[in-house]
Amino acid sequence: MTKKNEPNFIWNKPQPVLNAVELAHHEIKRLPPGRIMFCSMTDAYQPLEGKIGLARKILPILLDSEFYVLIITKSRLVVRDFDLFRGRRNIEVGMTITSLEDLPTWEPNADGSSARIETLRIAHEQGIRNYASMEPWIPEVTKPVEIVEKLRDFVDRFVIGSMQYAGAPRSFYAKQLPSLISWLDKNKVNYFLKKELRNCLEP
């Protein structure tokens, strides 16, 4: 039984929304066109997706609409759907890259960085817009300049964000950001700093 006030779900046992295809058809007609993050709360390409193919059923509905789709994942499974993305101008494929090395301690149930980097390379080779999300920027682990230098030949843009839930001091980012921004601008890197990270520069 579930204890009082305890959520009746388990994070590592996702439950698919079985009527998601019908919901997608309905929502794109109801809402004004905008950007859709696929997905911001959880990874749409978890192992379960390989069995049920729910994301693959929903994506054509979104891509045939006027919405702009931003995929963010840690899974190489997204390559399966590249046939849906080729030639489209309303989609970007993003991979979370917090290190050039695999980090099994930090992300024990996800594909390692090497597989994600290769996924970005494949997207580039197939003409699919892509981006690397350096979020969270883990102090003493994430090295933004090294990541950009390694990936910039096949990555269209970089999104950088701070660590929000593990006690990373704001002072760390306040100290590191000015030199990083200067380097990015000097090297004409296409990047975006998330609001939480930009706020670290404010008094």
Phi and psi in degrees as a GROMACS rama.xvg file:
@    title "Ramachandran Plot"
@    xaxis  label "Phi"
@    yaxis  label "Psi"
@TYPE xy
-84.5182  131.055  THR-2
-68.2199  159.267  LYS-3
-58.3594  133.471  LYS-4
69.427  6.35061  ASN-5
-93.5214  130.57  GLU-6
-61.8511  142.717  PRO-7
-91.5873  43.8536  ASN-8
-143.224  163.414  PHE-9
-124.066  128.438  ILE-10
-58.3071  -36.9054  TRP-11
-91.0851  11.5127  ASN-12
-129.134  75.8068  LYS-13
-64.9867  146.186  PRO-14
-111.777  114.908  GLN-15
-68.1079  147.706  PRO-16
-85.7157  99.4729  VAL-17
-67.4231  -22.3488  LEU-18
-100.016  24.1115  ASN-19
-61.8802  -33.4512  ALA-20
-65.1277  -45.5204  VAL-21
-63.2605  -40.2974  GLU-22
-63.0111  -41.0488  LEU-23
-62.0454  -45.4268  ALA-24
-57.1237  -42.0648  HIS-25
-70.7179  -45.6232  HIS-26
-70.2514  -36.7299  GLU-27
-69.1426  -19.836  ILE-28
-84.7835  -29.033  LYS-29
-85.1733  -35.6125  ARG-30
-96.8674  149.214  LEU-31
-69.6868  146.597  PRO-32
-57.051  141.721  PRO-33
-165.229  -154.422  GLY-34
-101.454  139.629  ARG-35
-118.614  122.975  ILE-36
-89.8821  121.69  MET-37
-118.913  88.5644  PHE-38
-126.278  152.928  CYS-39
-87.7811  -29.0183  SER-40
-91.5622  -29.4353  MET-41
-151.381  166.361  THR-42
-86.4341  121.831  ASP-43
-71.1555  -13.4126  ALA-44
-111.295  42.4826  TYR-45
-70.2199  164.053  GLN-46
-50.9986  -33.2562  PRO-47
-58.7413  -33.4911  LEU-48
-61.6175  -32.6967  GLU-49
-63.6334  -22.0541  GLY-50
-93.6486  -39.6545  LYS-51
-104.202  -20.7251  ILE-52
61.3502  33.414  GLY-53
-68.9773  -42.8073  LEU-54
-59.9429  -40.6608  ALA-55
-64.2279  -27.8636  ARG-56
-78.699  -31.9309  LYS-57
-81.8101  -38.616  ILE-58
-57.4315  -42.7324  LEU-59
-59.3354  -32.9827  PRO-60
-64.535  -44.2473  ILE-61
-69.2686  -41.4234  LEU-62
-70.8299  -24.7568  LEU-63
-84.687  0.417875  ASP-64
-100.678  -173.795  SER-65
-91.1824  5.85329  GLU-66
-77.0853  153.658  PHE-67
-106.251  125.476  TYR-68
-105.469  124.962  VAL-69
-111.955  108.247  LEU-70
-87.3228  136.83  ILE-71
-133.265  125.329  ILE-72
-152.083  168.183  THR-73
-118.188  14.0799  LYS-74
-117.223  135.569  SER-75
-71.0484  -9.24846  ARG-76
-58.3192  -24.7389  LEU-77
-59.4104  -24.9866  VAL-78
-58.7414  -31.1107  VAL-79
-52.8718  -33.1825  ARG-80
-97.7826  7.95652  ASP-81
-61.9777  -25.5696  PHE-82
-64.1655  -25.9555  ASP-83
-77.7469  -24.8375  LEU-84
-93.4692  -27.9723  PHE-85
-58.2147  131.593  ARG-86
84.6449  -5.09386  GLY-87
-87.9446  144.082  ARG-88
-109.563  3.86022  ARG-89
-115.347  35.6352  ASN-90
-149.195  144.465  ILE-91
-130.915  140.57  GLU-92
-105.234  120.189  VAL-93
-114.537  142.563  GLY-94
-122.512  138.133  MET-95
-75.3491  120.495  THR-96
-126.929  102.776  ILE-97
-104.46  -4.60505  THR-98
-164.084  155.868  SER-99
-78.6323  -14.1947  LEU-100
-101.622  153.16  GLU-101
-66.8399  141.691  ASP-102
-123.573  69.6081  LEU-103
-61.4256  -25.9889  PRO-104
-69.401  -40.4713  THR-105
-80.4581  -37.4358  TRP-106
-132.075  70.6557  GLU-107
-67.1545  -22.0525  PRO-108
-110.529  14.3138  ASN-109
-118.055  158.953  ALA-110
-59.6432  145.539  ASP-111
-72.6838  169.365  GLY-112
-59.4318  -36.7219  SER-113
-61.4128  -40.6423  SER-114
-68.8599  -37.1693  ALA-115
-68.7789  -40.6975  ARG-116
-63.0805  -41.1994  ILE-117
-63.8979  -35.3562  GLU-118
-62.6355  -42.243  THR-119
-63.1284  -38.9646  LEU-120
-64.2185  -41.762  ARG-121
-64.2644  -42.2563  ILE-122
-58.3389  -45.5339  ALA-123
-60.3207  -45.0648  HIS-124
-63.6761  -27.2929  GLU-125
-95.3222  8.82237  GLN-126
74.7347  23.9243  GLY-127
-99.9358  127.334  ILE-128
-58.5316  140.036  ARG-129
-142.088  167.255  ASN-130
-152.952  153.117  TYR-131
-107.118  128.398  ALA-132
-101.318  105.966  SER-133
-89.3513  70.3677  MET-134
-145.765  121.986  GLU-135
-81.8183  149.074  PRO-136
-78.4204  103.457  TRP-137
-88.1054  117.279  ILE-138
-53.086  135.229  PRO-139
69.3857  0.232416  GLU-140
-118.686  -52.8014  VAL-141
-80.2957  125.998  THR-142
-118.365  89.8266  LYS-143
-54.8648  -44.0438  PRO-144
-63.0311  -44.1837  VAL-145
-63.0994  -39.7681  GLU-146
-64.9352  -46.7226  ILE-147
-61.6319  -45.4663  VAL-148
-60.4317  -37.3184  GLU-149
-73.9915  -33.3794  LYS-150
-106.386  -14.3188  LEU-151
-63.6742  -21.9345  ARG-152
-71.209  -18.8405  ASP-153
-134.146  12.8243  PHE-154
-119.34  131.73  VAL-155
-76.1077  -36.6751  ASP-156
-157.485  164.719  ARG-157
-124.894  132.417  PHE-158
-110.48  128.496  VAL-159
-123.669  131.608  ILE-160
-140.779  161.722  GLY-161
-88.204  169.49  SER-162
-85.8569  126.912  MET-163
-102.304  -26.379  GLN-164
-121.968  12.3348  TYR-165
-125.436  23.3112  ALA-166
75.6225  20.8665  GLY-167
-67.1863  126.063  ALA-168
-68.7741  136.539  PRO-169
-60.8744  -28.8102  ARG-170
-63.8931  -29.907  SER-171
-60.537  -48.0083  PHE-172
-70.5136  -38.1896  TYR-173
-59.5324  -34.7949  ALA-174
-77.7914  -38.0353  LYS-175
-83.6746  -29.1994  GLN-176
-62.5427  -47.4734  LEU-177
-54.3723  -45.3472  PRO-178
-69.8331  -35.0877  SER-179
-65.9672  -46.0719  LEU-180
-60.4512  -42.6253  ILE-181
-59.83  -43.4006  SER-182
-66.9827  -42.6217  TRP-183
-62.3842  -44.7907  LEU-184
-65.4981  -43.9596  ASP-185
-60.3211  -35.9286  LYS-186
-96.0999  11.4856  ASN-187
53.1397  46.1447  LYS-188
-86.0802  135.856  VAL-189
-82.1882  108.189  ASN-190
-141.684  162.408  TYR-191
-139.276  127.662  PHE-192
-95.664  126.023  LEU-193
-68.2743  155.394  LYS-194
-55.3599  -43.1662  LYS-195
-61.537  -33.1026  GLU-196
-76.9223  -43.284  LEU-197
-59.2242  -36.1378  ARG-198
-65.4969  -19.0079  ASN-199
-67.9922  -17.6056  CYS-200
-84.4193  -15.7711  LEU-201
-79.36  146.922  GLU-202
